[in-house]
């Protein structure tokens, strides 16, 4: 759902705050109530003085931005907790979510607008005031909130949680912001852009280096570089929430009854209508999970890969075997893999290097019978520990998933602050780790076993180049086609020829890797390569 579409549901509080038609102000900013022509009177207070409370939905969004700004928190982890803390109903939870995530995604553009409306460098503003201004700007330029409600409620928020002093500043700045609509502001901001990359970055709120990286990624994966604007726009859209029912364990009936719609890409999934999903008992109990359709496809494709009709069950995988999720935290793909493993008599080992993330994996796996999984804490590159000192033929794995740590450039919709935290330096730092993990996965795979290398990034330095480099240094591994297993894991017809996500390996000869895209498939930009151990 886009930011404007979400806004159409509206800020109902804003509707209640709407002024009477024809209301005017005098030179001091006091409102003149137009009742009878002979019975006019001014309100007793100026706009900045009338509201002195923090609307719960806006307060929730504000506290999310403060946690992100001051504590380095992740918005997608903080916001759901705050929604429950403030006991927001479904409508207010949706409003708070759009406001917080939208302000974080569009921060670059909003800061450029604010820089033209504030009489000092933004860095000199109190951080809480700046976050409040970002929220107000998002309401004015990207949501269907009446201007007067956006300004009055933001001023009230500042007066309630920061103090009365900055209220006048916030009121004045937001009135300047409201003087133009978004298209007018973008035209003004980009008038002096030095090149197309700078223009796109300002218009679509992406750092210039991310714009360049995504354009290069499109080309590297066989798509037209002209799609870059559509990709940037998709990054700024509020993503539809995908739910998956763990096979044999979850039931989507409750979600469907609450307004969710059947998924169009992956079996056993639905598209949620939003709100606080923790209110659903099936989600609280873990049988139904929030998981992007692209991540679901990656897990299911690994299970489906290399199996003929006689070797598959109803869920598309082989019976029996030892499976490994090498980088399992926080546990979403591990839960789906473990549920599939249980149905096929296989056993999943979920490995995670960080103890606190290993605990998250255990929580994610609790709905799955314990016979189907084991969680271990350790470095995924420590192959001797994974094999427990035994030969790979005896202790190796038949299926290995390497969901490698990456920049997350493919999930900028869902991790709204990520684009402002990442830098090109991260590519250089992550590259060696990605290669080491893929080498380790091949080392612990049994002969004939399959390894899935996946990233939530389309950047060639994290995808194609990593796979090429690893294969160049080994004679015991080969690339196998990933497109057909992805199609087998998806709903029939959902990946039509004109929506084909594949790029032929080495320019058309040999197996295909798979790259999904937000603007094409409606998923995170997941990459998948399948390798077979000889």
C-alpha positions, 0 to 999 in steps of 0.5 A, spaced: 500 500 500 502 506 498 503 512 502 498 516 499 493 510 499 494 509 506 493 516 507 486 515 504 483 511 510 485 518 513 487 521 519 480 521 522 482 525 528 484 530 523 477 530 520 474 532 527 479 537 527 477 541 521 476 548 522 469 551 519 468 553 512 471 560 511 474 561 518 479 566 517 485 569 522 487 576 524 494 579 524 496 576 530 494 569 528 487 568 532 482 565 528 475 569 527 469 564 527 464 566 522 458 565 525 452 570 524 455 576 520 454 581 526 456 576 531 464 575 529 469 573 534 476 571 535 478 565 538 482 566 545 488 563 543 493 562 537 494 556 533 500 554 537 497 555 543 490 551 542 493 544 542 497 541 548 497 534 547 500 528 544 495 524 540 497 517 541 498 515 534 503 520 533 506 519 539 507 512 537 511 514 531 515 520 534 517 515 539 519 510 534 523 516 530 527 518 537 529 510 538 532 510 531 535 517 532 538 516 539 539 509 540 540 506 533 534 502 534 530 498 528 524 501 526 521 495 524 522 492 531 521 498 536 514 500 532 510 494 534 512 494 541 510 501 542 503 500 538 502 495 544 504 499 549 500 505 547 494 500 546 492 503 539 486 500 535 487 497 528 486 504 525 491 508 529 496 502 529 495 503 521 496 511 521 502 510 526 505 505 522 505 509 515 507 515 519 513 512 522 516 508 516 514 513 511 518 519 515 524 514 516 524 512 508 523 519 506 527 523 511 532 525 505 527 529 501 524 531 508 530 534 510 532 537 504 525 541 504 526 543 512 533 546 510 529 551 506 524 552 511 529 553 517 533 559 519 539 555 521 542 548 519 538 542 521 544 540 525 543 545 530 536 543 532 534 539 538 533 532 535 526 531 538 524 537 534 527 535 528 524 528 528 517 532 530 518 536 524 519 530 519 513 527 522 509 533 520 512 534 513 510 527 512 503 528 513 503 535 509 506 532 503 505 525 503 499 523 507 491 525 506 491 529 512 488 536 512 494 541 513 491 544 519 490 538 523 498 536 521 500 542 523 496 543 530 497 536 532 505 536 531 505 543 535 501 539 540 506 533 540 512 538 541 508 542 546 507 535 550 513 532 550 519 537 548 516 543 551 512 550 550 518 553 547 519 550 540 512 550 539 512 557 535 518 554 531 515 548 529 508 552 527 512 557 523 516 552 519 510 547 517 506 553 515 512 554 510 512 547 508 505 547 507 505 552 502 507 548 496 505 541 495 510 535 494 511 536 486 513 543 487 518 542 492 521 536 488 521 541 482 525 546 487 529 541 490 532 538 484 532 544 479 540 545 481 541 537 481 548 536 478 546 530 475 541 525 474 543 521 480 543 527 484 536 528 482 533 521 483 536 521 490 533 528 492 526 526 488 526 519 491 529 520 498 535 515 497 543 516 498 546 517 491 551 511 492 544 507 493 541 510 487 548 508 483 548 501 486 541 499 484 542 502 477 548 497 476 544 492 479 539 492 474 544 492 469 548 486 472 541 482 473 539 483 465 534 488 466 533 495 463 537 501 467 531 505 465 527 501 471 531 505 476 525 510 477 520 505 478 525 501 483 526 507 487 518 509 487 517 501 490 522 502 495 518 508 498 511 504 498 509 501 504 509 494 503 504 489 503 505 485 509 505 477 507 503 472 512 505 464 511 502 458 515 507 453 517 506 447 513 502 442 517 502 447 523 498 454 521 492 456 519 490 462 515 483 462 517 483 467 522 487 472 518 482 471 512 477 472 517 480 479 519 480 481 512 487 478 509 487 476 502 490 470 499 497 471 496 498 471 489 505 468 489 507 463 494 502 457 496 500 458 504 500 465 504 496 471 505 496 479 504 495 482 510 490 488 511 495 491 516 494 493 523 497 490 529 498 483 527 500 480 534 492 481 535 491 474 531 492 468 536 495 464 530 500 469 529 502 470 537 502 462 537 507 462 531 503 457 527 502 463 522 508 468 521 510 475 518 515 473 512 516 476 505 514 472 499 521 472 496 523 469 503 518 464 502 520 462 495 527 462 497 526 457 503 521 453 498 525 453 492 531 449 496 527 444 498 524 443 491 530 443 488 533 437 484 527 433 485 523 429 480 515 428 481 517 421 484 521 424 490 516 430 492 511 430 497 505 435 497 510 440 499 515 439 493 521 436 497 525 430 498 524 425 504 529 425 509 536 428 510 540 433 514 538 440 513 542 446 515 540 453 516 547 456 516 545 463 518 539 462 521 537 469 525 532 471 527 529 465 524 523 466 519 526 462 514 528 457 519 521 456 521 519 455 514 524 450 513 523 446 519 516 445 518 517 442 511 523 438 514 518 435 519 513 433 514 518 430 510 522 426 515 528 431 515 532 434 521 534 442 520 540 444 524 539 452 525 546 455 526 546 462 529 553 466 531 550 471 536 547 468 542 541 473 543 539 471 535 540 464 537 534 465 542 530 468 537 531 462 532 529 458 538 522 462 539 521 462 532 521 454 532 517 453 538 511 451 534 515 446 530 515 439 533 522 438 536 524 432 533 525 436 526 530 441 529 536 443 533 539 450 534 546 451 535 550 457 537 557 458 533 561 461 527 558 458 521 565 458 518 567 453 523 566 447 519 569 442 524 564 444 529 558 443 524 561 436 522 562 434 530 569 432 527 566 427 523 567 426 515 563 430 511 560 423 508 557 421 515 555 428 518 554 432 512 548 436 510 543 434 504 540 441 504 544 448 506 541 455 506 546 461 506 542 467 508 548 471 508 549 477 512 548 483 507 547 490 506 539 489 505 539 494 499 533 489 497 529 490 503 529 498 504 521 498 504 521 494 510 527 497 514 526 504 513 532 507 516 537 502 513 538 506 507 541 512 511 545 507 515 549 503 510 555 506 506 559 503 500 564 501 506 559 496 508 560 492 501 567 491 502 567 489 509 561 484 508 564 481 501 569 477 505 564 474 510 559 472 504 565 468 501 567 465 507 560 463 509 559 460 502 565 456 502 563 453 509 557 451 506 560 447 500 565 444 505 559 441 510 555 439 504 555 432 502 557 430 495 550 431 491 548 436 496 545 442 494 547 449 497 542 455 496 546 462 497 541 468 498 541 475 500 536 480 501 540 485 496 541 485 488 548 488 488 552 484 484 558 485 489 554 481 494 550 476 489 553 474 482 560 476 484 560 472 490 558 466 487 563 467 481 569 468 486 567 461 490 566 457 484 572 459 481 576 457 487 573 450 487 572 444 483 567 440 487 561 445 486 557 447 480 552 452 479 545 449 478 538 452 475 535 456 480 529 458 476 525 452 475 525 450 483 523 457 484 517 456 479 516 450 482 515 453 489 511 459 487 503 458 485 502 456 478 502 462 473 505 467 478 512 468 475 509 469 467 514 470 462 514 477 462 515 477 469 521 472 469 526 474 475 532 470 472 538 472 469 542 467 465 548 465 468 554 468 464 550 471 459 545 466 457 549 459 457 548 455 463 543 455 469 540 461 471 540 465 478 534 468 480 533 476 482 526 478 485 524 485 485 520 490 489 517 494 482 516 487 478 514 482 483 512 486 489 517 482 494 524 484 497 529 484 492 531 477 494 537 473 490 538 466 489 543 461 487 543 454 487 550 450 487 551 442 488 556 439 491 560 434 487 
